[in-house]
Amino acid sequence: MKKTLFIAVFALIGISASAQNDSGFGITGGLNYNGNGDYIESATDVANSPDRSIGYHAGVFGKIKVGRLFVRPELVYTQTKSDYDGSSFDMSKLDAPVLVGLKIIGPLNIFVGPSFQYILNSEFDGIGINEIENDFSVGAQFGVGVNLGKLGIDIRYERGFSDNEAKFVNTNIASLPDSRIDTRPEQVILNLSLKL
């Protein structure tokens, strides 16, 4: 399913390059203000919410426009970080949002769509994590944007549809007796794009 998803995204990007006049493809990147879900220590059954941190993303997008509607598939590398009471959880992933948008008035548009996530690497204070429930998960994004010629800027909100826990078992670290973290982040995304 993962390979099919990525092939479909690239196919849509390729189709969009030859589609209507306002359609095309380009590069995208920006900042993510994110926090993963609660950090739960089963021994004490205490949940700690993360401190929000700044991450980044960079990738490519395609855009297929039909009248006032558009479809915008993206393939983006994302790096996030969350702080848990002095400990940090770092994660790198591939995101593939498929956004459907509507041009409202002038350069202003709104959009919504699913966001597919594939975790490439995750680490909690130097400990590699292999016990993630699912490397692949699905969430949703929605937001508002402005297109000024070839330059676009938008702000988005993303949330996962379900928890996706990473478990730490037998780490030989006293502070992590039997703990878990939700790897599906909730984030606000500031995105810049340039149509090529």
Helices and strands as residue ranges (DSSP letters): H 2-17, E 24-35, E 39-41, E 46-48, E 53-66, E 69-84, E 87-105, E 108-124, E 127-128, E 136-148, E 151-160, E 165-169, E 178-182, E 186-195
